[in-house]
């Protein structure tokens, strides 16, 4: 009996060690969006110090803020750097402007800052700036290569670039976005660059609460909710990502990886029933756990899914309502709620 008990205890210790190891390894894929649409958040130096103290090792900047880039220098934090949407037309039509952009915002920091990707714009497809995206991407890519630097250049799209998203295998770009997305996908595939996608189960749920359960949106479902051929989905996040993978495949981009550039859940600002601190905490905690323990999605089970939570702070200059309440922290740098930054997932934002 004691021998059997010893074997069982040994197995449990081994299983726990493996689980923790997986959690640490997988959780490395998590980053956070550093938005600045606010007049009361701390200066970048304090923010980056907070991030390093919290083991946040990946950030996304929406535009090249000089103070933030200076603060990130030698921090060890990896950075997605975005262009301003309003700069896309000039970046697209003027290669010399793209070269100047790189020389101004990237090269001065290139030896001290870990640039992960450059994003040409944020959520401009579909829209009046959509046709500028690919030429801007190409000009930025050429500017980087001309100085001997290869940083993947992409763009950030919303999930509504899809015209069909259910079931996930039917995912397809809409008739409006397909003429823009297909050549972008071809470029990304040719360079082995990823597509950055903003994925929000919250908005999908509030847009269709009749057919989507809250548990499915919050990663709380223990059983398969959506069966799609041989694949089963227990959460809406995976289903949304796989719908985009299916669309990429149909557009000739079966090798293009997805980076989830934004996801999150608001803690206030809605009807008081769905946008709550409890739901926001549940979503982000479950997201971290899910990504830590599962390397990919049902359609891409072995493909690591790099993901960035939106956002560091509640931003008071955004539109009134939920948009102001996606932050993990208040402007005074106290937590809105805990997101398991300690314990087994203490490396959720780190290495």
C-alpha positions in Angstrom: 0.0 0.0 0.0 2.8 2.4 0.9 4.5 1.6 -2.3 1.4 2.4 -4.3 0.8 5.6 -2.4 4.4 6.6 -3.0 4.0 6.0 -6.8 0.7 8.0 -6.8 2.3 10.9 -4.9 5.3 10.8 -7.3 3.0 10.9 -10.3 1.1 13.8 -8.8 4.3 15.8 -8.1 5.4 15.1 -11.7 2.1 16.1 -13.2 2.1 19.3 -11.2 5.6 20.1 -12.2 4.7 19.5 -15.9 1.6 21.7 -15.5 3.6 24.5 -14.0 6.3 24.2 -16.7 3.6 24.3 -19.4 2.0 27.3 -17.8 5.3 29.2 -17.6 6.2 28.3 -21.2 2.8 29.0 -22.7 2.1 32.2 -20.7 5.1 33.9 -22.3 2.8 34.6 -25.3 0.9 37.2 -23.3 1.4 41.0 -23.8 -0.6 44.2 -23.0 -1.7 47.1 -25.1 -0.3 50.5 -23.9 -3.0 53.0 -24.9 -2.7 56.7 -24.2 -6.1 58.2 -24.9 -6.2 59.7 -21.5 -5.1 62.9 -19.7 -4.4 61.3 -16.3 -2.2 58.3 -16.8 1.4 58.3 -15.4 4.3 59.4 -17.6 6.0 56.6 -19.7 9.0 56.3 -17.4 6.7 55.3 -14.5 4.6 53.1 -16.7 7.5 51.1 -18.0 8.9 50.7 -14.5 5.5 49.4 -13.4 5.5 46.9 -16.3 9.0 45.6 -15.5 8.1 45.2 -11.8 4.9 43.3 -12.8 6.9 41.1 -15.2 5.1 42.5 -18.3 7.5 41.7 -21.1 5.5 42.6 -24.2 3.7 45.8 -25.0 1.9 47.2 -28.0 2.2 50.9 -28.8 -0.4 52.4 -31.1 2.0 55.1 -32.4 5.6 56.1 -31.9 5.4 58.1 -28.8 9.0 59.5 -28.2 8.8 59.4 -24.4 7.5 55.8 -24.4 10.2 54.7 -26.8 12.8 56.3 -24.7 11.5 54.7 -21.5 11.4 51.3 -23.3 15.1 51.5 -24.1 17.1 48.7 -22.5 13.9 47.5 -20.6 13.9 44.1 -22.2 10.3 44.6 -23.2 9.3 43.5 -26.7 7.3 46.1 -28.6 4.7 46.1 -31.4 5.0 49.6 -32.8 2.1 51.1 -34.8 1.9 54.0 -37.2 -0.8 56.6 -36.9 -3.7 55.9 -39.2 -3.5 59.4 -40.6 0.1 58.7 -41.7 -0.9 55.8 -44.0 -1.6 57.8 -47.1 1.9 59.5 -47.1 3.6 56.2 -46.1 1.9 54.6 -49.0 2.7 57.0 -51.8 6.1 58.3 -50.6 8.9 55.8 -50.1 11.1 58.6 -48.8 8.6 59.4 -46.1 8.5 55.7 -45.0 12.3 55.8 -44.9 12.2 59.0 -42.7 9.6 57.3 -40.5 11.9 54.4 -39.9 15.0 56.6 -39.4 13.1 58.8 -36.9 11.1 56.2 -34.9 12.9 52.9 -35.2 16.6 53.3 -35.9 17.5 55.5 -32.9 16.2 52.7 -30.7 17.0 49.6 -32.7 20.0 48.5 -30.6 18.3 49.0 -27.2 14.7 48.1 -27.9 13.2 44.8 -29.0 10.9 45.6 -31.9 8.6 42.6 -32.5 6.5 44.0 -35.3 5.6 47.2 -37.1 1.8 47.7 -37.7 0.8 49.9 -40.6 -2.4 51.3 -39.1 -5.0 50.0 -36.8 -8.5 48.8 -37.8 -8.7 50.8 -41.1 -10.0 47.8 -43.1 -12.8 48.2 -44.1 -12.7 52.0 -44.5 -11.5 54.9 -46.6 -7.9 54.3 -45.7 -7.9 50.6 -46.5 -6.2 50.8 -49.9 -3.3 52.6 -48.4 -2.4 49.8 -46.1 -0.5 47.4 -48.4 1.7 50.0 -50.1 2.5 51.5 -46.7 3.5 48.1 -45.5 5.7 47.5 -48.5 7.4 50.9 -48.2 8.1 50.4 -44.5 9.4 46.9 -45.2 11.7 48.2 -47.9 12.9 51.1 -45.7 13.8 48.6 -42.9 15.6 46.3 -45.3 17.5 49.1 -46.9 19.2 49.7 -43.5 19.8 46.0 -42.9 17.0 45.5 -40.5 14.2 42.9 -40.9 11.3 43.6 -38.5 8.1 42.0 -39.6 5.7 44.6 -41.0 1.9 43.9 -40.8 -1.3 45.7 -40.2 -4.0 45.3 -37.4 -7.5 44.3 -38.5 -10.7 43.9 -36.7 -12.5 40.5 -36.8 -15.3 42.1 -38.9 -13.0 41.8 -41.9 -14.9 38.5 -42.2 -18.1 38.3 -44.0 -18.8 34.8 -42.7 -17.5 33.6 -39.3 -19.8 30.7 -38.3 -19.0 27.9 -38.2 -15.3 28.7 -37.9 -14.4 26.6 -40.9 -16.7 28.7 -43.1 -14.6 31.9 -42.2 -14.2 34.1 -45.2 -13.3 37.7 -45.9 -16.3 39.8 -46.9 -16.9 41.0 -50.4 -15.8 44.5 -49.3 -12.6 43.5 -47.6 -11.5 40.6 -49.8 -10.0 42.8 -52.6 -7.8 44.5 -49.9 -7.1 41.6 -47.7 -6.1 39.0 -50.4 -3.0 41.0 -51.6 -2.1 41.8 -48.0 -2.3 38.1 -47.2 -0.1 37.3 -50.2 2.5 39.8 -49.1 2.5 38.4 -45.5 2.8 34.9 -46.8 5.8 35.8 -49.1 7.7 37.3 -46.2 6.5 34.9 -43.4 5.0 37.8 -41.5 1.9 37.4 -39.2 -1.5 39.1 -39.5 -2.4 41.2 -36.4 -6.1 40.7 -35.5 -8.2 42.3 -32.7 -10.5 39.6 -31.2 -13.3 40.5 -28.8 -15.7 37.9 -27.7 -17.3 40.6 -25.5 -18.6 42.5 -28.6 -19.6 39.2 -30.3 -21.6 38.3 -27.2 -23.4 41.6 -26.7 -24.2 41.6 -30.4 -25.9 38.2 -30.2 -26.7 37.2 -26.6 -29.6 35.0 -27.8 -27.3 32.6 -29.6 -24.1 33.0 -27.7 -23.9 32.0 -24.0 -21.9 34.1 -21.6 -20.0 31.1 -20.3 -18.9 30.4 -23.9 -17.6 33.9 -24.2 -15.9 33.9 -20.8 -14.0 30.6 -21.2 -16.2 29.0 -18.5 -17.7 26.2 -20.6 -16.3 22.8 -19.7 -17.9 21.0 -22.6 -17.8 21.5 -26.4 -20.4 24.2 -27.3 -19.8 24.4 -31.0 -19.1 21.3 -33.1 -17.5 22.1 -36.5 -16.8 18.9 -38.3 -14.1 17.0 -36.4 -13.3 20.1 -34.3 -15.0 21.1 -31.1 -15.0 24.6 -29.5 -15.4 25.3 -25.8 -14.8 29.0 -26.0 -15.7 31.8 -28.4 -12.1 33.2 -28.5 -10.8 30.1 -30.3 -13.8 30.0 -32.6 -13.2 33.6 -33.7 -9.5 33.0 -34.2 -10.1 29.9 -36.3 -12.6 31.7 -38.4 -9.9 34.1 -39.4 -7.5 31.2 -40.0 -10.1 29.6 -42.3 -10.4 32.9 -44.2 -6.6 33.2 -44.6 -6.5 29.7 -46.0 -9.2 30.6 -48.6 -7.2 33.7 -49.5 -4.0 31.7 -50.1 -2.5 32.4 -46.7 -2.4 28.9 -45.1 1.1 29.7 -43.8 0.3 33.1 -42.3 0.2 33.1 -38.5 -2.2 35.2 -36.4 -1.1 37.4 -33.6 -4.1 38.5 -31.4 -3.2 42.2 -31.1 -6.1 43.1 -28.8 -8.6 41.2 -26.7 -10.2 42.0 -23.4 -13.4 42.6 -21.4 -14.7 45.9 -20.0 -15.1 46.1 -16.2 -17.8 48.9 -16.3 -19.6 51.3 -18.5 -22.4 49.1 -19.8 -25.7 47.9 -18.4 -24.1 46.7 -15.2 -24.8 43.1 -16.1 -22.1 42.1 -18.6 -19.4 44.8 -18.3 -18.5 44.0 -14.7 -15.3 43.7 -12.7 -16.1 40.1 -12.1 -16.6 39.2 -15.8 -13.5 41.2 -16.8 -11.4 39.4 -14.2 -12.9 36.0 -15.2 -12.2 36.6 -18.9 -8.6 37.7 -18.6 -7.8 35.1 -15.9 -9.3 32.3 -18.1 -7.6 33.7 -21.2 -4.2 33.6 -19.5 -4.8 30.1 -18.2 -6.1 28.9 -21.6 -3.1 30.2 -23.5 -0.7 28.9 -20.9 -2.1 25.4 -21.0 -3.1 25.1 -24.7 -0.5 26.0 -27.3 -3.0 26.9 -30.0 -6.6 26.6 -31.3 -8.5 23.5 -32.5 -7.7 24.4 -36.1 -4.0 25.2 -35.3 -3.4 23.0 -32.2 0.4 23.3 -32.3 0.6 27.0 -33.4 1.5 29.3 -30.5 -1.0 32.1 -30.3 0.7 35.3 -29.2 -1.9 37.5 -27.6 -2.1 41.1 -26.2 -4.6 42.1 -23.6 -6.4 45.4 -24.0 -5.3 47.5 -22.1 -2.9 48.7 -19.4 -5.1 51.6 -18.2 -8.7 52.8 -18.2 -8.5 55.7 -20.6 -10.7 58.6 -19.8 -10.7 60.4 -23.2 -12.2 57.4 -25.0 -15.9 57.4 -25.8 -18.2 57.4 -22.8 -19.2 53.8 -21.8 -17.3 50.5 -21.9 -14.5 51.9 -24.1 -13.1 53.7 -21.0 -13.1 50.6 -18.9 -10.9 48.0 -20.4 -7.9 48.7 -18.3 -6.1 46.3 -16.0 -5.0 49.3 -13.9 -6.4 52.6 -12.8 -4.4 55.7 -13.7 -2.9 55.6 -10.2 -1.4 52.2 -11.1 -3.5 50.2 -8.7 -5.2 47.1 -10.1 -8.8 47.3 -11.3 -8.8 43.6 -10.5 -6.2 40.8 -10.1 -5.3 38.8 -13.2 -3.1 36.1 -11.6 0.2 37.9 -11.9 1.4 35.8 -9.0 1.5 32.1 -8.4 1.5 29.5 -11.3 0.9 32.2 -13.8 3.2 34.8 -12.4 5.0 34.8 -15.7 1.9 35.4 -17.6 3.3 38.7 -18.8 6.9 37.6 -18.7 9.3 35.0 -19.8 
